[in-house]
């Protein structure tokens, strides 16, 4: 499948600059998205030609965010900030991702409620299709970020 009919990845995520870790969307459909990232020497978190396996959690989280952003864009809405709440059962079959590897990251919606809480099953595949990592992520996207922050977090006073 070509990526030509998808918008650039930054159109689905609020991330910018070096914190935008994904390269592009490969597939998108309601409840499922696959994104790609190529590991390059200049990739954030790349040390001595490798990205540590735990960074896979952020690749998964950004794929979840891109899926939610894609859903919003499809409905005519805008991309909003969300939060990674938990990661369960992160199982990685590799210690790191080497320079030159292109990873495919899949997020599948397990369930999502009307208040913005959702659970996604995520997997990372090497190009040959072999499973490199999997986890279940819980994410939260408040309908109104400012109202949520004002209600749940009090500013510090000195």
Helices and strands as residue ranges (DSSP letters): G 9-11, G 17-19, E 24-29, E 32-38, E 46-47, E 50-52, G 53-55, H 56-74, E 83-92, E 96-98, E 102-112, E 117-126, E 131-140, H 145-152
